[in-house]
């Protein structure tokens, strides 16, 4: 070992090391010295270019490393290759066929779509909350810099650049990412246990309805999952044959993942573990250009984290005084996680088969490691990467469970479980490889997975209870269809979902803002800036004295002549009503602001 260390130190490229250390110094100083307001402005105006440079670098190094992936595919017999390709197509169809292309987490998805539009139109990391059509062009007037990392909006903005702006581009992007993710699973499974792994690993994922839900929505979790897969296959290829090019691709994959989701910053630590392992195996230190520039390329991400943590309003706390993150949330969230992973209900997008098999696999893999501890040093690159990734995926779950909104049994938080499903499915395939002498185990797992897919997953996806429970999405789609039939261009919609309507080139203000700005809105209607005003009103239904009644309308009816257009109920005990302001009475400008 001493000889290996000496050899590594002798190969140390000092100029590269000094440049890398300087980059780390710049990153730290940027975080320490930049004020919160400056960090927000920096992210808004410069954030696009960080993801642009990292993405271009990743594409470049994927091209340089292409021969490794071609060699991997060519290890499969040509006849089997066509079977795998057909299998990939079939699984992709199963992933998409039962789920419609639509937002799955309403406001999260709308905010990401708005950021993508602004990255496309102005290269700014920005969310539009209010805009207006001027000279037939929708212009943004109000908005903010969001807390969400912007890699997914950046990818969608590139799609906009090549095809033109369409709300649907967000869904098509995730469809492609979902299909590519299944392809990565084929390659990872192939590296772990050959053809059986290439067949089983993606099949296990198809039994998880959450995958379909995220592959047909407009959230950032599908990209996050794809990049975890990319880091796994890149890490395996790097440890098998360390080089400047493979190290660079691994570094850039980690950077992309850091910009994909909040907690995915931890996977930079994974890269920092894998790269020195490759140096040790190669007997020399590489330090590629991508590794040297990694720290400065993280400046945008850490500055976003700085203004996020400093801005309490962005934490979306459910109760005043609650801690956004801490061990106090762990115990309750752990119980919710157990309830989610092993739920037999059709209301959640989980796969209790994967959870059961995964827990058994974790136990058996640990048992194998204890019994064969002396041989662990000789483990191949695949097991080293899977083992290291598994530790970081466990850390990821721990972080989620310490988050105030980490209740995985909630419809809108269950998507946070996807990285842990990666750990479970990987270890199932690894376990079957370690105990491959018991041939019947592989056959039993294949049979169970197919049975579960046909008898549980597909019926649950057909019902889609876990998707249809998203009342806000269904309500807004209904409102949008009514507006398309009843409303005229240049309307003003009085509604709280300004981001959603701005994406569709519709001006929208909340009721409180309309009441406060009554004089100005009256003048703008008179000047023809708005053709009409439509009011979206939501009222809770209550039982009083044995009869069903509604709470008083929040809008001041005395100031408006409201014409009922339509009403419907999407959430239990809540009524949604659409009104048209048919006449702006003289009293409109005398409305007092709301308390």
N, C-alpha and C positions, 0 to 999 in steps of 0.2 A: 504493500500500500504506500509506503514511504517513497518508493521509487516512482510510483504513479503520480504522487503529489509533486515530486520534484520535476518530473517531466512536464506536468501541466503548468507549473510556474515558469519553467524555461520557455514554454510556448506562449506565454502571456504577451499579447500585443498591447504594449503600454500606451501608444497613441490612441488606440480604440478605447481602452479602459478609461483614460483621462477624459475623452469626449463623452463617454457614457456617464461618468460621474458628474461632469459639468451639466449634462442634461437633467440628471436627478436634482442637482442644486437649483437649476432654473425652475423645475417643477415645484420644488418646496418653496422657493422664494415667491413664485407666482401666487401660491395659495396663501402664504403668510402676509404678503404685502398688499395684495389686491383688495380694496374695500368691497363690501357686498354689492353696492350699487355698480361699481366698476366691473365686478365679476358678471353681473347680469347683462350689462351692456356688451361686454366682451363676447359672451356666449351668443347673444342675439346676432351680432354683426360678424363674428368670426367662426362660430361653431360649424357652419357648413363646410369650411375648408379643411377642418381636422378630419371629418369623416370622408371628405373627397380624397385627400391624400392617402389615408389609410386604405380606402377601398381600391384606389388605383394601384397602390403597392401590392395589395393582396392579389389582385387579378394578374399583375405582372409575375409574381412569384408562383402562383398556381400554374402559369404558363411554363415557367422555368422547371417546375417539378412535375410536369405532365407525364414524363416518361415513367415515373414511379407508379402512377395510377394506371397507365396503359399496361405496364408489366403485370400489375395486380389482376387486371381484368383478363389478360392473356393467359394467366395460370388456369383459367376455367376452359374446359373443352368447348369448342365452337357450338356443338349441339346443346350443351348445358347453358351456354350463354344466351341462346334464344329462348330457352325455357325460363331463365331468370328474368329476361326482359319482359316476357309475357306475364310473368308472375308480378313484376313491378307494376305493370299497367293495370292488372286486375286489382291489386291492393290499392292503387291510387284511385281507381273508380269506386271501390268500397269506401274509401275515406271521404269521398266527395258526394256520393249519390244521394244520401238521405238528408243532407244539411244544406239549407239555402245560403246564398251569399248575402250576408247582412251583418250589421254590427252585433257583437255579442256582449260587450260591456259598454253601454251607451256613451257615457261622457268620456271615458278613457279613449274609446275609438274615435269619437268626434274630434277630440283635442289633437290626437295624433294625425288625423286626416287634415286638420287645419294647419298644423305645423308643416306637413308635407306640401300643402298648397303654397304657403309662404316661402318655403325653401325653393320651390319651383319658380315662383314669380319674382321674388326679391332676394333670394339667397339668405333670408333671415330666419333664425330660429324663433318663431313668433306664432302666437295663437290669436286669431281674429275673433273678437266677441261682438263687434258691431261694424257694419259697413253699409254703403249706399251706392246705388247705381248713378254714375255721373257720365254723361255722354256715352251711354250704352256700355260702360265699363264698371264693374263692381269694384269699389275702392274700400280698403280697410281704414277705419278711423280709430278704433279702440281695440286693445288687446293686451297681451302680457307674454312674458317668457315662461314657458312651462317647466315644471320640475322633472318631467320625463326625459330620459336620454333620447336622443334624436336620430339614432341610426336607422330605425325602421322608417320614420318620416323621410329621411334622406333617400333611402332606396326607392320609396314610392315617388319622391320628387323626380328621380332619374327616369322612372317610367313615364311620369307626366312630360318630362323634357322630350321624350322620343315619340309619345303618342298623343300629347295634348292633355289638358286637365279634364279628368273625369272622376267623380266620386268612386266609381266602381274599380278604379285602378288599385285601390287599397286591397280589395278582396282578391283581385287577380294576382297581385303580388304574393299574398299568403298562399294561394292555391299552388303557385309555382314553387314556393319555398317548401310547402308540405310534400310535394312530389319529389323534390330534390332531397329532402330529409329522409324519405323512404329509401332513396338511392344510396345515401350515406350509410343507412342502417344495413343495407345489403353488403357494402364494403367492410364495415366494422364487423359484422357477423362472420364474413368470409375470413377476416384476419384472425378472429378468435377461434373458430372451430370449423372452418371450411364450408362446404356447401350446406351442411345442416344448419350452421349458424346464419348463413346468408338467407336461408328460408325462414328460420324461426324468429329471428330478432324483429324484422318488420311485421311479421304476423302477430307477435305479441302486442305491438303498438296499435295495430288495427282494432284490437279488442278494447282500446281505451277511447270512449266517445269524446273525451276532451281534445284528442288530436284532431278529429273532424271539426269540432267546434272552433278551434283556433285556426285551422287551415282554411276556413271559409269565412272568417271574420276580418276585422281590420285592426287587430291588436298587435302588440310587439312581441308576444310570447312565441310565435311560430319562428320568427327570425332568431330569437334567443336560443331556441331548441336546435335549430339548424346549425348555429355557430358552435354550440356545445359538441354536436356531432363532428363538425369540421375540426375542432381542436383535438378530438380523440383520434381521428384518422391521421391528422397532421403530426400529432405526437408520436403515434406508432411508426409512421414513415421516417420521422426524424431519428428516433432511437435506433431503428434498424440500420440506417445509413446516415449518420450525422454529416452535415455539410453546411456551408454558408447559406445555400439556397433553402434547404429544409428548415434550418433554424429561423431564417427570416420569415418564412410562411407561418411557422408556429407563433412567432412574436406578433405578427400582424393579426393572426386569428384571435389572439388574446386581446389585442387592442380593440378589434371590432366588437368582441363580446363585452368589453367594458362599456361601450357606447350603446349596448342593446337594451339593458335593463339596469335598474338601480343597483341591486345586490350583485350583479354580474362582475363588478369590479374585483371581487375576490378571486376570480379565475385568472387575473394577472399573476396572483401568487402561484397558481398551478403552473403557469408558463415558467415562472422563476424557479420552480423545482425541476421541471422536465429538461430545461436547457442545460443546466450543469450536469445532469445525468448523462446527457448526450456527450458533453465534453469529456466526462470520465470514461465513457465507452470508447470514444475516438482517441483518447490520449492527447488531446490538444484543445485549446480554447479558440473558438471562432469569433464571436462577437460580430455578427453581421450588421450591416448598415441599419436594418430595421430594428435590431435590438438596441443599437446606440441611440436611435431617434425615438425609442418607445416612450421614454419619460416625457420629453417635450410634447409628443403627440397626445399625451393624456391631459395636458393643461386644460383644454376645453371641458373635459369631463369632470375634473376635480373642482374647477371653478363653478360649474353648475351645481355640484354637490354642496359647495360652500354657500351659495345664496339659497339653495333649497333648505339646508339645515337652519339657516338664519331667518327664514321667512315662515313664521308659525302658521299663517293662513294656508300655505301649501300642503301642510300635513294632513288636512281633512280629518281632524280628530272628531270622533263621535260625541265626546263629552268634554266639557271644560275641565282643564287641569290634568287630563290623562297624559301619560307618558307615551310618546310616539313609538319608542323602542326601549325594551328592557326585559330583564329576566322575569318581571312580574307577570308578563303575558304568556310565558312559556308553558306553565302547567295547564292552563285552560285551553290554550291552542293545541297542545299535544293531545288532549282528550278529543278535541274537534278533529284533529288529523286522523286519529284512530277511527273515529266515526265515519270520516270521509272514505278512507282507503278500503274499509271493510263493509261499507254500506251495501245492503242488498236492494235498496230502493232504486226506482227508475228516475228519480228526481235529480240525481247527481251523475256527472259524466265520468265516474270512476270505473275501474276494472278490478273487482275483488279477486278475480283469478290471478292477475299479475301480482297483486298485493300478497296473496297467499303463497304463490310459488316463489316470489321474491324474498319473503321472510325465511322460508325454508332454505333457499339458496344462500342467503347471508349466513345462516347457521352452519350449513355444510361447508361453505368456503372457509369460514373461520376454523372449523374443525380440521379441514385438510391442511391449513396453514400451521396449526399447532402440531399436527402429526408429522409434518414434513418441514419443520422450521430450518433444518440444516441445509435444505436445498433451495431456500428462497432466494439466495444470492444468485443462483443460476437461472432464475425465471427469465423468460424471454421478454422482448420489448412490449409485446401485447399485454402481458399480465402486469408489467410494471406500470404501463400507462393506465390500464383499467383500475388497478389498485389505487394509484395516485388520484385519478379522477374521482373515484368513489369517495375518498376522504373529503374532497372539496365539495362533492354533491351532498354529503352528510352535513358539512359546515353550512352549505346553502340552506338546507332544510332547517337547521338550528336558527339561522338568522331570520328566516320567514316566521318561525314559531315565536320569536321574540318581538315581532312586529305587532303593533296594536290592531292591524287589520289582517292578521295572519290566520284567521279562522277558515281553514280549508273547506269546512262543510257549508260555507256560504257560497251561493251561486257565483258571485263575482270574484271571489278569492280562490276558488278551486283551481284556477289555471296556474297558480303559484306552485302546484304540486308536480308540474310536468318535468322539471329537472330531476326530481326524486324518482319519478318513473323511469328515467334513463338509468339511474343506478340499479333499480330493481331488475329491469330487463337485461342489462349487461351481465349482472351476476347470475341470472337464470341460465344464460348461454354459457358463461364461464363454468358454472357448476356442472352442467351437463358434459362439458369438455373434460373437466378434472375427473369426473366419475364415468368416463366414456366406456369403461369395461362393462358397466351395467347397461347394455344396449336397450333393454326394454324401457328404461327411464325416458330416453329420447322419444321413443314411439308413443309412450303414454302422454308426455307433455304436448307433443304435436296433436294427438287425438283430443286431449282436453281443450287445447286452444281452439281448434277448429269447432268443437262442439259448443264452446262458450261463445265464439263469434256468431255462429248460426242461431243459437237458441237464446242468447242473452243480449249481446251487443247490437246485432242488427234490429231486433224488435224494439229495443230501447231507443236506438237512433231514429227508427221510423216514427215512433211516438214523439221523440224530441222534447220531452217534458222539461229537461234541463235548459233547453233553448227557449221554449215558448213561455217559460216563467219570466222572461225578460219583458216586463210590462211596458217599460219606457220605450223600447224599440218598437213594439207593436203599436203603441199609441202614436208615436211620431210618424210612423209610416202611414197610419190612417189619416192623421192631420195633413200630411203632405199630399195624399191622394185627393182629399177634399179641397185643398187650396188649388191644386192643379185644375180642378173642375170649376170652382166658384170664384176664385180671386183673379184680380187683374194684375198686370205687371206693375212694378214699382210700389208694391204695397208695403205697409209697415205691419209686422206681426207683433202683437203684445204677448210675449212669452218669455219664460226664464231660460230657454235653451238657445241662447243667441249664437253659440258656436256652431250648433247643428244647422241653423238656418243660414248663417253666413257662408257655409260650405255650398249652399244651393243658391247663392246670390240673392238672398232675401234679407231685408233689414229687419231686425228684431230687437226689442227692448223689453225688460221686465216691467211689470205693472207699476212698481214703485217709481222707476225712472220716468215713465210716461206721465205720471201724476205730477212729479216734480218739474218736468220740462214741458208742461202743458202749453204755455205761451209759444214756445219755440216750435213745437210740433204743429200747433194750429197754423202758424205762419207758413210752415213748410208744406202743409197740405194745401193751403190757399195758393202757394206759389207753384204747385204742381210737382213738387219733389217727391211726394207720396200720393199715389192715386186713391188709396183708401186705407183704412185701418181695420185689422181683424184682431179680435181678442180671443185668446185661448184661456179658458177658465177651468180650474180643477177644484172641485169641492168634495169634501168628505161627506159620506152619507151616514146618518146616525139614526138610532131607534129612540123615539120619544113618545111616551105614552102609548106604546104598542104599535106605533106607525113609523114608517121610514120617511125621514126628511133630510134635507141637505143643510149644511152650514151656510151662513150668509156669504154672498159673493164678496170677494175682496175689492173688486173694482167699484168705484162710486157711480152707481147707476143714474143718479140725479144729473150727472154731467154728460150723459150719453144717451142717444137713442140706439139701442142695441137690437139688431135683427138676428134672430136665431137661425143659424145655418144647419147645424147638426150636433148631435151629442151621442156619446157612447161610453161604456165602462170597460176598462182594461185591467184595472187593479181592483181587488175586492173592496167594496165599500167606498169607491171613489168614482165620481162622475166627471167626465171631460166634455166641455161644451165649447163650440166654436161660434162666435158672434161676429157680425159685421157692424161697424159703426155707421149707421145709415144717415145720420145727420149730426154735424158738429154744432151743438146749440151755442147760443151766446154765453152760456155759463161755463163753457169749457175752459176758458182762460182764467176763470176765477177759482178753480179747484185749488184747495190748500194742499201743501205737501203732506204725505203720510207721516205719522209719528214714527 
